[in-house]
Amino acid sequence: MCPFAGPTILFFQENAGNIAHRLEMVRIMIQKLNCNVFMLSYRGYGESDGYPSQHGIIKDAQAALDHLSQRTDIDTSRIVVFGRSLGGAVGAVLTKNNPEKVSALILENTFTSILDMAGVLLPFLKWFIGGSGTKSLKLLNFVVRSPWNTIDAIGEVKQPVLFLSGLQDEMVPPFHMKMLYAKAAARNSQCSFVEFPSGMHMDTWLTGGDVYWRTVMQFLVKHAPEEKKQR
């Protein structure tokens, strides 16, 4: 099938499962947004070789973006990064590092950092680990090999950013998304934040229904428009 003439979404998945588990969502995404979607399997995920690490996954993400940027069958001026949960951390770093290759960024149900999430998932460790974005480092922070400080990366993103937050998220507390938005909006006037009252961690795209897809479409129309042919 020939690629669509619309924007191309570079999608980064959550931590759980592999890209096969996202195929139904991608089918609907293509149908609703009239876009191309490119996914990759992080190293150590699915059938990919290697061991997952922050350094390695960032390299994988950069390789995917470089591949898209060199293609001749898509409009390379309309590449939009979309990350959910862990994928949002990946996407924030990639977007920050590539202001000339990424038109815009979409984050959904993403955490401020792995250090902060440790205190959420393992409450008994909250006195010993956590505190990203602050000057106070706790005793066990040094043992976290992949800190994924999304809140630091998002503060350096210059491209437009859409924040999609499911208020029933049972994994990442919704206030993480509000903190990310506040950090980004302090320096970037092209940020927007949309809440979905019924959205849980993995199903906000589903429970959000038409409102969810209209929100994403409006963002793409505004920040990855058809007339944007060359940088």
Backbone as JSON, one array per atom type, in Angstrom:
{
  "sequence": "MCPFAGPTILFFQENAGNIAHRLEMVRIMIQKLNCNVFMLSYRGYGESDGYPSQHGIIKDAQAALDHLSQRTDIDTSRIVVFGRSLGGAVGAVLTKNNPEKVSALILENTFTSILDMAGVLLPFLKWFIGGSGTKSLKLLNFVVRSPWNTIDAIGEVKQPVLFLSGLQDEMVPPFHMKMLYAKAAARNSQCSFVEFPSGMHMDTWLTGGDVYWRTVMQFLVKHAPEEKKQR",
  "N": [[0.84, -1.19, 0.0], [0.56, 2.19, -0.85], [2.09, 5.0, 0.78], [0.23, 7.44, 2.71], [-0.56, 10.83, 1.77], [-0.6, 12.45, 3.9], [0.47, 13.55, 7.22], [3.25, 11.92, 8.92], [3.31, 9.74, 11.57], [5.49, 8.96, 14.07], [5.5, 6.47, 16.18], [5.88, 5.66, 19.57], [5.81, 3.04, 21.8], [4.24, 1.86, 24.91], [5.68, 0.44, 27.94], [4.87, -2.23, 28.41], [4.34, -5.37, 26.69], [4.47, -5.7, 23.06], [4.93, -4.34, 19.7], [2.96, -5.6, 18.23], [0.72, -5.7, 19.82], [-0.35, -3.23, 19.52], [-1.55, -2.93, 17.09], [-4.32, -2.8, 16.41], [-5.02, -0.3, 17.47], [-3.36, 1.28, 15.88], [-4.46, 0.78, 13.37], [-6.93, 2.1, 13.62], [-5.99, 4.66, 14.07], [-4.75, 5.32, 11.62], [-7.0, 5.28, 10.0], [-8.66, 7.28, 11.16], [-7.07, 9.58, 11.15], [-5.9, 9.82, 8.7], [-3.18, 9.32, 8.11], [0.34, 8.35, 7.95], [1.86, 5.72, 9.8], [4.61, 4.88, 11.73], [6.22, 2.38, 13.49], [8.53, 1.03, 15.9], [10.3, -1.75, 17.25], [11.64, -1.7, 20.32], [15.03, -2.36, 21.32], [15.49, -5.53, 22.79], [12.79, -5.9, 23.12], [9.87, -7.7, 22.02], [10.71, -9.33, 19.06], [13.18, -8.23, 18.82], [16.71, -8.03, 19.09], [19.15, -7.8, 21.79], [19.45, -5.78, 24.83], [17.21, -3.93, 26.79], [17.79, -0.49, 27.42], [18.16, 2.89, 28.55], [20.03, 4.39, 27.04], [20.37, 2.69, 24.79], [17.73, 2.5, 23.73], [17.23, 5.15, 23.04], [19.06, 5.41, 20.97], [17.91, 3.6, 19.16], [15.49, 4.92, 18.62], [16.44, 7.26, 17.41], [17.58, 6.18, 15.12], [15.28, 5.27, 13.82], [13.97, 7.72, 13.29], [15.88, 8.95, 11.65], [15.8, 7.22, 9.48], [13.16, 7.66, 8.52], [13.41, 10.35, 7.81], [14.95, 10.24, 5.57], [13.46, 9.1, 3.62], [11.73, 9.06, 0.48], [9.1, 8.85, -0.16], [7.33, 10.01, 1.54], [6.15, 13.04, 3.12], [8.63, 14.62, 4.49], [8.73, 16.85, 6.06], [6.68, 16.76, 7.76], [6.74, 15.09, 10.03], [5.65, 13.69, 12.96], [6.12, 13.06, 16.32], [4.88, 10.64, 18.52], [4.28, 9.57, 21.68], [3.49, 7.17, 24.17], [3.2, 6.71, 27.63], [6.08, 5.06, 28.66], [6.95, 5.44, 26.06], [6.46, 8.14, 25.7], [8.48, 9.31, 27.18], [10.67, 8.5, 25.66], [10.0, 9.77, 23.25], [10.05, 12.49, 23.98], [12.77, 13.01, 24.49], [13.85, 12.43, 21.96], [12.55, 14.34, 20.34], [13.45, 16.74, 21.46], [16.15, 16.51, 20.78], [16.11, 16.75, 18.04], [15.28, 19.23, 16.52], [15.03, 20.06, 13.89], [14.01, 17.97, 12.46], [11.68, 16.93, 13.54], [8.32, 17.8, 13.58], [6.34, 18.17, 15.52], [5.16, 17.14, 18.8], [3.47, 14.57, 20.58], [2.3, 13.64, 23.69], [1.2, 11.06, 25.81], [-0.2, 10.07, 28.82], [2.26, 10.01, 30.35], [5.15, 9.67, 32.42], [6.94, 11.73, 34.84], [9.52, 11.0, 35.56], [11.51, 7.99, 35.88], [12.56, 7.76, 38.4], [10.72, 9.19, 39.96], [8.49, 7.58, 39.52], [9.23, 5.26, 40.85], [8.72, 5.75, 43.52], [5.98, 5.73, 43.41], [5.17, 3.18, 42.5], [6.54, 1.54, 44.24], [6.05, 2.16, 47.18], [7.39, 1.9, 49.66], [9.95, 2.57, 49.08], [10.08, 5.26, 48.79], [11.38, 7.05, 50.46], [13.97, 6.7, 49.89], [14.53, 6.86, 47.22], [14.03, 8.77, 44.25], [12.73, 12.09, 43.38], [13.3, 13.56, 40.99], [14.18, 16.39, 38.98], [14.68, 18.06, 41.07], [16.97, 19.51, 43.46], [17.68, 17.86, 45.45], [19.09, 14.8, 45.97], [18.35, 11.42, 46.46], [19.18, 8.57, 48.53], [19.34, 6.06, 47.05], [19.26, 6.76, 44.39], [21.35, 6.55, 42.57], [21.39, 3.92, 41.71], [19.59, 3.58, 39.71], [19.58, 2.85, 36.47], [18.4, 3.66, 34.12], [17.09, 6.48, 34.1], [15.25, 8.13, 32.77], [14.4, 11.03, 32.62], [11.95, 12.66, 31.92], [10.78, 15.1, 32.51], [12.87, 16.9, 32.51], [13.73, 16.78, 29.85], [11.41, 17.63, 28.43], [11.26, 20.27, 29.05], [13.03, 21.43, 27.34], [12.09, 21.17, 24.82], [11.23, 22.65, 21.8], [9.34, 22.52, 19.82], [5.78, 22.36, 18.95], [3.62, 20.91, 21.44], [1.35, 18.41, 22.37], [-0.51, 17.38, 25.09], [-1.99, 14.53, 26.31], [-4.13, 13.37, 28.66], [-5.25, 10.78, 30.66], [-7.59, 10.68, 33.14], [-8.19, 8.61, 34.85], [-5.97, 7.1, 35.06], [-4.27, 4.36, 36.17], [-1.68, 3.66, 36.53], [0.34, 5.68, 36.04], [0.28, 8.51, 37.92], [-2.05, 11.09, 37.24], [-1.15, 13.67, 37.85], [1.48, 13.76, 37.11], [1.46, 14.24, 34.35], [0.4, 16.81, 34.37], [2.47, 18.18, 35.61], [4.48, 17.86, 33.7], [3.36, 19.3, 31.58], [3.25, 21.88, 32.72], [5.99, 22.41, 33.03], [6.84, 22.4, 30.35], [5.19, 24.4, 29.18], [6.08, 26.68, 30.41], [8.18, 27.63, 28.96], [7.47, 27.29, 26.36], [5.16, 28.36, 24.18], [3.49, 26.96, 22.55], [1.99, 24.81, 23.54], [-0.5, 22.45, 24.5], [-3.07, 21.1, 26.59], [-5.07, 18.33, 27.27], [-7.67, 16.72, 28.92], [-9.06, 13.48, 29.67], [-11.76, 12.21, 31.08], [-12.5, 9.48, 31.56], [-10.33, 8.01, 30.88], [-7.94, 5.44, 31.18], [-4.66, 4.02, 31.87], [-3.82, 2.55, 29.59], [-5.94, 2.73, 27.81], [-6.92, 5.22, 27.02], [-7.05, 6.23, 24.44], [-9.11, 4.73, 23.47], [-11.38, 4.95, 25.21], [-11.68, 7.65, 25.03], [-12.9, 8.15, 22.64], [-14.51, 9.79, 19.86], [-13.86, 12.39, 20.55], [-11.25, 12.24, 21.42], [-9.87, 11.54, 19.02], [-10.53, 13.7, 17.37], [-9.26, 15.74, 18.74], [-6.54, 15.07, 18.4], [-6.42, 15.18, 15.59], [-6.99, 17.91, 15.08], [-4.74, 19.06, 16.21], [-2.73, 18.06, 14.53], [-3.5, 19.19, 12.07], [-3.05, 21.85, 12.6], [-0.32, 21.99, 13.3], [1.16, 20.34, 11.64], [0.69, 20.97, 8.88], [-0.7, 20.54, 5.55], [0.34, 22.27, 3.62], [2.9, 22.69, 4.42], [5.61, 22.13, 3.01], [8.39, 22.31, 2.73], [11.26, 22.73, 4.83]],
  "CA": [[0.0, 0.0, 0.0], [1.32, 3.42, -0.93], [1.9, 5.87, 1.94], [-0.68, 8.56, 2.6], [0.07, 12.12, 1.57], [-0.71, 13.18, 5.15], [1.64, 13.51, 8.1], [3.73, 10.62, 9.36], [3.45, 9.64, 13.01], [6.49, 8.03, 14.59], [4.85, 6.09, 17.43], [6.66, 4.92, 20.55], [4.88, 2.3, 22.63], [4.4, 1.73, 26.34], [6.65, -0.57, 28.35], [4.34, -3.6, 28.36], [4.02, -5.98, 25.41], [5.27, -5.37, 21.89], [4.18, -3.54, 18.73], [1.8, -6.34, 17.73], [-0.42, -5.38, 20.66], [-0.83, -1.87, 19.17], [-1.98, -2.91, 15.69], [-5.7, -2.33, 16.29], [-4.97, 1.13, 17.68], [-2.75, 1.89, 14.7], [-5.45, 0.72, 12.28], [-7.89, 3.18, 13.83], [-5.24, 5.91, 13.91], [-4.61, 5.57, 10.18], [-8.34, 5.55, 9.48], [-9.2, 8.54, 11.68], [-6.18, 10.73, 10.94], [-5.39, 9.83, 7.33], [-1.75, 9.54, 8.27], [1.22, 7.2, 7.99], [2.33, 5.41, 11.15], [5.83, 4.07, 11.78], [6.55, 1.89, 14.82], [9.69, 0.18, 15.97], [10.39, -2.6, 18.42], [12.86, -1.36, 21.04], [15.94, -3.49, 21.58], [15.06, -6.33, 23.93], [11.34, -6.07, 23.09], [9.39, -8.51, 20.9], [11.74, -10.16, 18.42], [14.41, -7.46, 18.68], [17.86, -8.49, 19.88], [19.73, -6.83, 22.71], [18.91, -5.59, 26.17], [16.69, -2.56, 26.84], [18.41, 0.5, 28.3], [17.84, 4.23, 28.06], [20.97, 4.74, 25.97], [20.09, 1.89, 23.6], [16.44, 2.84, 23.15], [17.39, 6.45, 22.39], [19.73, 5.14, 19.69], [16.91, 2.98, 18.28], [14.55, 5.97, 18.22], [17.13, 8.14, 16.47], [17.72, 5.45, 13.86], [13.97, 5.29, 13.17], [13.73, 9.06, 12.76], [16.81, 9.17, 10.52], [15.25, 6.45, 8.36], [12.0, 8.39, 7.97], [13.86, 11.62, 7.24], [15.62, 9.97, 4.29], [12.52, 8.5, 2.67], [11.25, 9.95, -0.59], [7.69, 8.58, -0.43], [6.52, 10.73, 2.51], [6.52, 14.43, 3.32], [9.5, 14.57, 5.67], [8.54, 18.05, 6.87], [5.47, 16.55, 8.57], [6.95, 13.97, 10.94], [5.17, 14.0, 14.31], [6.45, 12.01, 17.29], [3.76, 10.34, 19.43], [4.72, 8.6, 22.67], [2.58, 6.86, 25.27], [3.88, 6.18, 28.81], [7.51, 5.04, 28.38], [7.15, 6.01, 24.74], [6.5, 9.58, 25.82], [9.84, 9.66, 27.62], [11.51, 8.32, 24.47], [9.65, 10.81, 22.28], [10.48, 13.81, 24.45], [14.21, 13.12, 24.26], [14.08, 12.46, 20.51], [12.09, 15.62, 19.82], [14.42, 17.74, 21.94], [17.42, 16.37, 20.08], [15.95, 16.88, 16.58], [14.35, 20.32, 16.22], [14.88, 20.24, 12.44], [13.42, 16.78, 11.84], [10.38, 16.64, 14.15], [7.44, 18.96, 13.51], [5.53, 18.32, 16.74], [5.23, 16.03, 19.73], [2.27, 14.23, 21.33], [2.58, 12.8, 24.85], [0.0, 10.52, 26.44], [-0.03, 9.32, 30.07], [3.7, 9.86, 30.5], [5.66, 9.98, 33.75], [7.97, 12.76, 34.93], [10.79, 10.28, 35.55], [11.47, 6.68, 36.51], [12.82, 7.97, 39.82], [9.45, 9.54, 40.6], [7.59, 6.43, 39.45], [9.64, 4.27, 41.84], [8.0, 6.05, 44.75], [4.57, 5.41, 43.21], [4.99, 1.74, 42.38], [7.14, 0.89, 45.4], [5.96, 3.23, 48.19], [8.34, 1.74, 50.75], [11.24, 3.12, 48.67], [9.98, 6.69, 48.48], [12.31, 7.82, 51.27], [15.34, 6.4, 49.48], [14.7, 7.02, 45.77], [13.08, 9.72, 43.67], [13.11, 13.49, 43.44], [13.8, 14.13, 39.75], [13.84, 17.79, 38.8], [15.0, 18.81, 42.27], [18.39, 19.49, 43.8], [17.91, 16.85, 46.48], [19.24, 13.44, 45.47], [18.13, 10.47, 47.55], [20.24, 7.61, 48.76], [19.47, 4.98, 46.07], [19.06, 7.23, 43.02], [22.44, 6.15, 41.69], [21.22, 2.56, 41.21], [18.66, 3.59, 38.58], [20.42, 2.95, 35.28], [17.65, 4.34, 33.06], [16.22, 7.38, 34.87], [14.21, 8.73, 31.91], [13.95, 12.3, 33.19], [11.1, 13.31, 30.92], [10.5, 16.49, 32.89], [14.01, 17.71, 32.07], [13.72, 16.83, 28.38], [10.27, 18.38, 27.9], [11.53, 21.69, 29.24], [13.9, 21.91, 26.27], [11.43, 20.97, 23.52], [10.79, 23.91, 21.21], [8.24, 22.26, 18.92], [4.46, 22.26, 19.59], [3.41, 19.68, 22.2], [0.0, 18.1, 22.82], [-0.53, 16.48, 26.24], [-3.25, 13.8, 26.43], [-4.08, 12.81, 30.0], [-6.38, 10.01, 31.15], [-7.72, 11.0, 34.56], [-8.31, 7.36, 35.61], [-4.72, 6.36, 34.9], [-3.99, 3.58, 37.36], [-0.25, 3.4, 36.58], [1.04, 6.96, 36.19], [-0.64, 9.5, 38.47], [-2.28, 12.17, 36.29], [-0.43, 14.91, 38.15], [2.74, 13.74, 36.35], [1.22, 14.93, 33.08], [0.25, 18.24, 34.66], [3.81, 18.7, 35.87], [5.18, 17.94, 32.41], [2.77, 20.43, 30.84], [3.68, 23.13, 33.35], [7.4, 22.61, 32.71], [6.94, 22.75, 28.94], [4.5, 25.65, 28.88], [6.82, 27.81, 30.98], [9.11, 28.13, 27.94], [6.96, 26.99, 25.02], [3.76, 28.84, 24.08], [2.75, 26.09, 21.64], [1.61, 23.61, 24.27], [-1.91, 22.32, 24.85], [-3.31, 20.01, 27.54], [-6.45, 17.87, 27.17], [-7.97, 15.63, 29.85], [-10.11, 12.54, 29.3], [-12.22, 11.77, 32.41], [-12.61, 8.02, 31.7], [-9.14, 7.37, 30.35], [-6.99, 4.72, 32.01], [-3.3, 4.13, 31.35], [-3.65, 1.95, 28.27], [-7.13, 2.79, 26.95], [-7.43, 6.58, 26.81], [-7.35, 6.36, 23.01], [-10.35, 4.01, 23.21], [-12.48, 5.56, 25.97], [-11.84, 9.05, 24.61], [-13.81, 8.16, 21.49], [-14.33, 10.78, 18.8], [-13.21, 13.59, 21.1], [-9.81, 11.95, 21.41], [-9.32, 11.6, 17.67], [-10.67, 15.08, 16.89], [-8.21, 16.51, 19.39], [-5.28, 14.79, 17.72], [-6.51, 15.68, 14.23], [-6.86, 19.37, 15.11], [-3.34, 19.36, 16.49], [-1.97, 17.78, 13.31], [-3.86, 20.18, 11.05], [-2.44, 23.12, 12.97], [1.14, 21.98, 13.46], [1.79, 19.58, 10.56], [-0.26, 21.23, 7.8], [-0.36, 20.03, 4.22], [1.13, 23.23, 2.83], [4.26, 22.75, 4.93], [6.32, 21.19, 2.15], [9.84, 22.34, 2.93], [11.72, 23.48, 6.0]],
  "C": [[0.88, 1.24, 0.0], [1.08, 4.27, 0.31], [0.88, 6.96, 1.66], [0.12, 9.83, 2.35], [0.07, 12.95, 2.85], [0.56, 13.12, 5.98], [2.03, 12.08, 8.44], [3.96, 10.65, 10.86], [4.48, 8.57, 13.34], [6.04, 7.68, 16.01], [5.76, 5.25, 18.3], [5.73, 4.33, 21.61], [5.19, 2.39, 24.13], [5.42, 0.64, 26.66], [6.15, -1.99, 28.13], [4.13, -4.08, 26.92], [4.96, -5.59, 24.29], [4.37, -4.68, 20.86], [2.96, -4.28, 18.18], [0.55, -6.02, 18.54], [-1.01, -4.01, 20.35], [-1.45, -1.81, 17.77], [-3.41, -2.42, 15.52], [-5.76, -0.82, 16.5], [-4.4, 1.85, 16.46], [-3.71, 1.87, 13.51], [-6.45, 1.87, 12.39], [-7.22, 4.53, 13.64], [-5.11, 6.29, 12.44], [-5.95, 5.97, 9.58], [-8.85, 6.93, 9.9], [-8.37, 9.76, 11.27], [-5.63, 10.83, 9.53], [-3.88, 10.09, 7.31], [-0.98, 8.24, 8.05], [1.63, 6.97, 9.44], [3.55, 4.5, 11.05], [6.08, 3.69, 13.23], [7.85, 1.1, 14.76], [9.62, -0.63, 17.25], [11.71, -2.28, 19.11], [13.75, -2.6, 21.2], [15.53, -4.21, 22.87], [13.56, -6.52, 24.02], [10.95, -6.92, 21.88], [10.49, -9.41, 20.37], [13.06, -9.42, 18.25], [15.5, -8.0, 19.6], [18.25, -7.42, 20.9], [19.0, -6.75, 24.04], [18.42, -4.15, 26.29], [17.44, -1.69, 27.85], [18.06, 1.87, 27.73], [18.74, 4.61, 26.89], [20.64, 4.0, 24.68], [18.78, 2.26, 22.94], [16.48, 4.21, 22.48], [18.08, 6.29, 21.04], [18.76, 4.52, 18.69], [15.93, 4.04, 17.75], [15.18, 6.9, 17.2], [17.28, 7.46, 15.11], [16.4, 5.43, 13.1], [13.68, 6.65, 12.55], [14.63, 9.35, 11.56], [16.33, 8.42, 9.29], [14.09, 7.2, 7.71], [12.44, 9.66, 7.25], [14.51, 11.45, 5.87], [14.68, 9.38, 3.24], [12.04, 9.54, 1.66], [9.76, 9.78, -0.86], [6.78, 9.2, 0.63], [6.97, 12.19, 2.54], [7.33, 14.51, 4.61], [9.43, 15.83, 6.52], [7.35, 17.91, 7.81], [5.59, 15.3, 9.42], [6.59, 14.41, 12.35], [5.49, 12.81, 15.21], [5.29, 11.88, 18.27], [4.25, 9.26, 20.39], [3.72, 8.42, 23.79], [3.37, 6.21, 26.4], [5.39, 6.21, 28.6], [7.81, 5.68, 27.04], [7.17, 7.53, 24.75], [7.86, 10.08, 26.29], [10.81, 9.57, 26.45], [11.27, 9.48, 23.5], [10.1, 12.19, 22.69], [11.97, 14.03, 24.19], [14.5, 13.25, 22.76], [13.68, 13.82, 19.93], [13.02, 16.75, 20.22], [15.7, 17.71, 21.12], [17.33, 16.64, 18.58], [14.97, 17.98, 16.21], [14.12, 20.53, 14.73], [14.18, 19.07, 11.76], [12.01, 16.47, 12.35], [9.53, 17.9, 14.17], [6.72, 19.23, 14.82], [5.61, 17.05, 17.55], [3.89, 15.84, 20.42], [2.67, 13.29, 22.46], [1.27, 12.34, 25.47], [0.38, 9.71, 27.68], [1.44, 8.98, 30.35], [4.15, 10.32, 31.89], [6.73, 11.08, 33.7], [9.37, 12.15, 34.91], [10.59, 8.9, 36.17], [11.73, 6.81, 38.02], [11.53, 8.31, 40.55], [8.48, 8.37, 40.59], [7.96, 5.35, 40.47], [8.9, 4.48, 43.15], [6.52, 5.76, 44.66], [4.34, 3.91, 43.23], [5.52, 0.97, 43.58], [7.18, 1.91, 46.54], [6.98, 3.12, 49.31], [9.72, 2.29, 50.41], [11.23, 4.64, 48.54], [10.92, 7.56, 49.31], [13.75, 7.66, 50.81], [15.61, 6.67, 48.0], [13.66, 8.0, 45.26], [13.62, 11.13, 43.7], [13.71, 14.04, 42.18], [13.36, 15.58, 39.65], [14.09, 18.63, 40.03], [16.49, 18.71, 42.55], [18.72, 18.42, 44.84], [17.94, 15.46, 45.88], [19.13, 12.48, 46.64], [19.13, 9.32, 47.46], [20.44, 6.61, 47.62], [19.31, 5.44, 44.63], [20.14, 6.72, 42.07], [22.27, 4.75, 41.12], [20.28, 2.5, 40.0], [19.45, 3.85, 37.3], [19.73, 3.66, 34.12], [16.65, 5.28, 33.71], [15.09, 8.01, 34.07], [13.6, 9.99, 32.54], [13.17, 13.09, 32.15], [10.88, 14.77, 31.25], [11.66, 17.41, 32.52], [14.0, 17.88, 30.56], [12.62, 17.73, 27.85], [10.49, 19.88, 28.05], [12.41, 22.29, 28.16], [13.3, 21.72, 24.89], [10.88, 22.29, 23.02], [9.59, 23.74, 20.28], [6.9, 22.24, 19.67], [4.29, 20.9, 20.27], [1.95, 19.58, 22.61], [0.1, 17.07, 23.94], [-1.92, 15.86, 26.36], [-3.23, 13.02, 27.74], [-5.37, 12.08, 30.36], [-6.49, 10.15, 32.66], [-7.92, 9.77, 35.45], [-7.06, 6.5, 35.49], [-4.34, 5.67, 36.21], [-2.5, 3.28, 37.52], [0.55, 4.67, 36.86], [0.06, 7.99, 36.74], [-0.81, 10.67, 37.51], [-1.53, 13.46, 36.6], [0.95, 14.92, 37.49], [2.57, 14.48, 35.03], [1.05, 16.43, 33.29], [1.59, 18.9, 34.94], [4.62, 18.84, 34.59], [4.67, 19.13, 31.59], [3.26, 21.76, 31.41], [5.14, 23.44, 33.01], [7.57, 23.05, 31.26], [6.37, 24.13, 28.65], [5.21, 26.87, 29.43], [7.76, 28.43, 29.95], [8.55, 28.03, 26.52], [5.48, 27.36, 24.97], [2.89, 27.95, 23.21], [2.39, 24.76, 22.29], [0.12, 23.62, 24.57], [-2.1, 21.05, 25.67], [-4.78, 19.63, 27.49], [-6.63, 16.67, 28.09], [-9.12, 14.77, 29.34], [-10.57, 11.86, 30.59], [-12.23, 10.26, 32.61], [-11.33, 7.28, 31.31], [-8.27, 6.71, 31.39], [-5.64, 4.71, 31.28], [-3.18, 3.67, 29.9], [-4.82, 2.21, 27.32], [-7.69, 4.18, 26.72], [-7.82, 6.8, 25.36], [-8.69, 5.72, 22.67], [-11.53, 4.68, 23.92], [-12.71, 7.01, 25.58], [-12.71, 9.22, 23.4], [-13.48, 9.23, 20.46], [-13.63, 12.04, 19.29], [-11.7, 13.42, 21.07], [-9.23, 12.15, 20.01], [-9.47, 12.99, 17.05], [-9.57, 15.97, 17.48], [-6.87, 16.32, 18.69], [-5.3, 15.34, 16.3], [-6.34, 17.19, 14.17], [-5.42, 19.8, 15.37], [-2.48, 19.14, 15.24], [-2.25, 18.81, 12.22], [-3.15, 21.51, 11.33], [-0.92, 23.09, 12.89], [1.88, 21.09, 12.47], [0.92, 19.72, 9.32], [0.25, 20.75, 6.44], [0.53, 20.97, 3.45], [2.58, 23.33, 3.28], [5.13, 21.74, 4.18], [7.82, 21.15, 2.43], [10.14, 23.12, 4.19], [12.62, 24.62, 5.52]]
}
